[in-house]
Each structure stands twice: as C-alpha cells, then as structure tokens.
C-alpha cells in the first residue's frame, strides 16, 4: 500500500515536471494533433454512414427505375407478340385458307402439324418473324380443339398447357402461365374466314425463358438481370442469364449479392397468374463504387484535415509562443516591480511559470497584508498614544462630549482652566455649564447648528467661559464633530484669549499714541501723499501748504522716495515762520510707506544759538584777554615775513650797489611784495580774531588754496631745508569755505609740522595730499617729526595746550573750531612718515549752514 502511494507520488511529480519543463508550443502541437485525430474519427463514421445512406437511397431509386424500365421492355416484347398475332389473324391468307374449311366438332382427325415448312395461312416469314419468335403457332376450332399446329422449334409443348388452351377460346387474350415451373406466354386472337365467320382461335406460344427475357431487355444498357419468379414459393423460374442465376434459386438466396425488385404481371392474368417479374442489380458493382467514393472523400477530407491541423497547430504554436513571451515578460516585470527575490524558473511552460509566480505573489501579498495589519495596529496604538499625549500636552482645553453635551473626556488643561477635576465633570456635567450665562444661548445655538449640519466642522466663535468658582474668562471655541459608527461625538477646543484681549487693548491704546503725541507724526505713502497726520502736525502741514491725503512738497517727496529705496533714515531740520522742526523720515519698505517724525527743536536751537553766541563772546573775551600773550605770538607771526623782507631788501640793496640791472632786482622786489602782503594778511587775520567779523564763504578750489599757502611759506620752508611734497587730488569739486579761516588752519598745521621737525633735528619732510571721499574733501598733512605722545594727544585740541616754550596753545583749538564751523572734522594720528598726520575732512554740503 505504501509502495503504491510512493509510486503514485512519483508519477505525479514526473507529470508535473513534464508539464513544467515542456514548452507550451509542444503542448499546443500535441493537443492539436490529438483533437484533429478525434475529430477525424467522428467525422469519418458520420461521413461513411451518410455516404452509405445516400448510396442506399440512390441504389433503391436506381433499382426502381431499372425495374420499371425492365418491365416496360418486357411489356413491349409481349405487345409485339400481341401485335404479331393480330397481324397474322387479320391476314387474308388465313381468311382465304379458312374460307373453305370446316371443322366438325366431333371430328377426331389428328391435328395438322407443320414442322419444316410454314403453313400457308401464314404470310411470308419476313413479314412477321422480325416481330416475334414464338415456338408454336396453333389454330384451334371454336371448341378449343387444336386443328393445326406450326412447330417453329422441335420442342413438344406439355399436354397440360395444351389442355389449358381451350379455356382461352371464349376470350382470346394474352396470358402468362406456368406449367411445372416453366413459364409460357400465350397470345391468342379470333380467327375468321373471308366472310368474317368466326372459325376459331389463333394462338401463339412462347416459353418465357432466358432467350425471351434477355431479348426483351435488348436495348437496355444495364447490368440488371430479369427473371420470372413463382410468387408463392419465391423461386426463380427463369432468368435472363441462367448461368448467373439458375432455375430454382430463391430470392432470399440472392439477397446477399443482388438488390432485387419484384413486380406483378397484373395485365397478363390468366389461369395461373401467380407469377412475378423480378429485376436484380448486383450489389458488388454498387459496393465497389461506394467504396471508391468513400475512399476519395476520405482522401480529400484527409488533405483538408491535414492542412487544417498544420495551419491551426502553427497558428496555435505562434499564439502560444507569443503568449509565452508575453507571460514571461509579465512575470519578469511583476517580479521586478514587486522585488520578488525567490528564484523563479525562466524557461519551460510559461503558464506553469506564471502559476508558480502567482503563488509567490500571493504569498507576498499575504505577507504584505500581515505586515500592513501589524503596522496598522502599531500605528493605531501610536496614534492613540499621540492623541492622548496631544490632549494632555495641549495648551487648549479639549473637551469631548456626547451629542447631548454630556462631557466624556476632559484634558488636564481643561481641569486647570475651568478648575474642575476630570472625575467631577465626566458623565456628570453638561458642557454648557462651562459657558457663562450671557454666552449660553449663543453657545447652544452654535452647538445645535453643528449637530444639524453634518459637515459643520470647526465652528469658531468667541464667548465667555466660566470656571467652577464662577469667575469668567474670554475664550475662542472650536467645535468639531466626530462621526463614529453608531454615534456622533463632539470635541470642543477652548482657547483662553485673555492674553490676546489684553494685547489687543494694548495695541488699541498704542494706536491712540500718535494721535495723542504733542509732536507731529505723519505717515506718507510712496507717492508722497500724507495718509495719516496727528493733530500736532497741523502747523507743519500748513507750512507745506499740504494736508491729509494731499502731497508733500516736491523736495520732500524726493526724500521719501530715496528713504524708501535706500531703507535708511533721513534727518533734516526745517525752519518755519515760528518754529524749527527736526524731521526724521523712517522708511518701512515692506509696507511701502514712510513714517515722518518731527520734533519741535525751536527751543533747543534758540538755546544752541544762545550758547554759540556765548561761546563766541567767550572766545572773544579770551582772545582779548590773552592779547598780551598774543602780542608774543603776533611778534612771532610777523617776525618771519618781516625778517624775510629785510633779507630780500638787503640783498636788493647789495645787488643795486654792485650795479646790477633792473631785472636782477626784480626777483627780490617781488619776494618783498609777497612777504609784505603776507604780513598784511596776518595782521588782517589777527584783526579778524579780535573783531569777530562775520564769516563769508565762497566757492574754493582747495588745491589752489594749498598752493597759495605753500607760496606764503616758501621762505620758511627753504630756510628749514624741508622737502615739501604736494599730492594734489584730481577732479576735486569746488567747496564753499571761509577761505581766510581755512587757509589759516592749514598754515597753522604746516607751521606746527615745521616746528616739530625743527625740534627733532631730522631732515624734514612734509607731505600734503588732497582727495574727494564720501562727499567730503579730505586734506592730509603728514610730517616726519617726532609725532605726538599719548598724553599730549588727549589735550591737543584744548585751548592753551602747548609743549612749546613760546607756544600759545591756541592754534589747534582755533583750527578745530574753524573746521567744525564748516561741519567738518579734524583728526590726528601717527602717519606713514613717522610723525603726526593731521586729517581735515570738509563736507561738500554743509548741513546746517546756508551758503552765502
Ligand atoms: P602752539 O603751536 O602754540 O603750541 P598749537 O595749538 O598749535 O599751539 O599746538 C599745540 C601743541 O600740539 C603743540 O605745542 C605741540 O606740542 C603739539 N603739536 C602740534 N602739531 C604738532 C606736530 N605736527 N608734531 C608734534 N606735535 C605737534
């Protein structure tokens, strides 16, 4: 039993392996052939039966036809005997012969027999013999007695037949009869003499034998045989071919070989009318034909079937190959797409491969589903944890209720904000109790609306909530419905907006700020139109001849546009008839407007003016009071040009004594003039210092100015053997300056440099350079003197600070005030040449001062 089971298992494996590794096209061919063969068998049987049936039908109709034809021919043959007998009886020879004859009824005379020679009552043989070939022709008297007999063949008719003849006399006719199994045809007619007296009967006898039967069928092209059959015994009496079908054969015996039809001789009824006419067609010939037709049909069918099998097998092979390839591609692609790593056979029956692959795929899907399920479960768990974490950590109160408002969940923030514990409210309290009475109706309406409309989620509103102790606070509330399978829950988010309210109030208060400000505050849009202006702006707007929603003056519109594009604040003072405003434009580029803050600085400016006036006076007092000291300075200042003049004058005098020409005297005289002019300038300046003259500014070429100063100092420079380098900047714009004062500053700086160099005793070098930098004219004066110590640096610009024995210490202080008067700056540092570097920077456009 076990062995059998194993065998069965092995066989199944083998079957699967065959299925598995046989390509589909081979299967296709095999099944194609098998199906073809089965079909062939079925069609062959059906076809053969059909052909047989057709042949049987054909044979039957053929047989009937033949039988009818044969019988008709037989009839014709019989009729020719009837015709012949009538011809013979009507012939005059018979009438003439009978005319003198008279047969006595009881006459016992032997009949007259003709054997060799025909009786003379017959016409010439050629007149009737071609029509019939009887064996006997007899003349019978009216009593039925045979009187004369013409024997055409030497056969003796049986007595029984002869005795029967008498019975036909009454009604002469043609009959068939059989005597002892031998059929005879008897044709009789009335014999009359010339006077038409009935003399008797003329009878013609012929045996229906093979000769008769075959001659009756003459002219018929057929294989059919005819026979006369005894109807009672179904035995053949005579056939047209006795060699083939002999006497005494029964019809049953013939059935095997022949198709037989029997017909009765109805018209030839006589004493013995139980005879039948049989027509037989040999079956063999039919069968042969049928066989050859079936064979032909089968051959043709085979050719057609073979063609079909070949065609369809090829087609099927082609289709299955295509299908195979498509399936292969499909499984390859799917494997790649699904990333199946398990090996899958690539050749053989692709249907099996696909089945294998499908199994793997289903496994994969099952695994994936399992994986998804577990992932889904963990996700749900995570989500639940996350939800409760969110609920717990939410800064908002989150309250979940049933559809009638009963609280079922209350998060920690809610506990804190509403001052209830979770146990107190859950299943106990309706959510509306958390709302202050004045907001309750509104809340209930909102809740009802949320319940009515299924998609009415996230309804947001602001209301007043109420804590357990009855205290209130503003909240923003959002309601969200949660559609569960069999009920609807609602989640309420309460967001405490006390802080927001406070901020809003603050913002509102702040918004009122500008309007309450005593200083003008305006908001200008990018087109320069005043969008907002507080009350304090009225005088300023009146000065500009503008107003709210009106344009600023052109100059300010330009400033507004500049401030917006640069993003930088711009500050400037404006003097109206009664006040001075310091105006600041503060751009807010992202909103494309500029805030204008103005400050009334009239008081400040007046105070400054006053202070400046005081300072000038102070300086003046200072200067006047230190006049005594200044006298020394004056002497020092004037000493230089004066001693130069003396030197040049002495030189000129010497040249004159030597008798020099006028041209030789020209140079010292020019120098004298220059030095004298300088002295006059110094005096003028000093007077200016003392007099506090009003300053006049003019457009000055700075390079030109420095050259002028250098020419003043030419004598001193040469005397001190200094190397002075002037690096004049190109393309410097003219600048409005108080020329005399600034010249004085440069003069002072150069002189300090010369003093410093002289004190150190080095080979002096001074470099002056000018340049234009950031809207400022910059003048640098560098020397290679000892430089300035740290301590000195701190006090350098203070009045009366000096390290020199003869110094007044006013030079730098005055220089600084002059430069600051020009809105410029003076700055000292240690320079590249090793000594001090003084840097003057003068703005091209002085801010506060109008150009005169
Ligand atoms: P005075 O020249 O009368 O001393 P200043 O105010 O012109 O007064 O100069 C103040 C002091 O600054 C000088 O005494 C000197 O010590 C110092 N000082 C000015 N210029 C230079 C310089 N180029 N190098 C070194 N020290 C200088």
Boltz pocket constraint, residues with backbone or C-beta under 6 A from the ligand:
constraints:
  - pocket:
      binder: B
      contacts: [[A, 748], [A, 749], [A, 752], [A, 753], [A, 754], [A, 756], [A, 783], [A, 785], [A, 786], [A, 787], [A, 788], [A, 792], [A, 796], [A, 798], [A, 801], [A, 802], [A, 803], [A, 804], [A, 806], [A, 807], [A, 808], [A, 809], [A, 810], [A, 811], [A, 812], [A, 813], [A, 835], [A, 836]]
      max_distance: 6.0
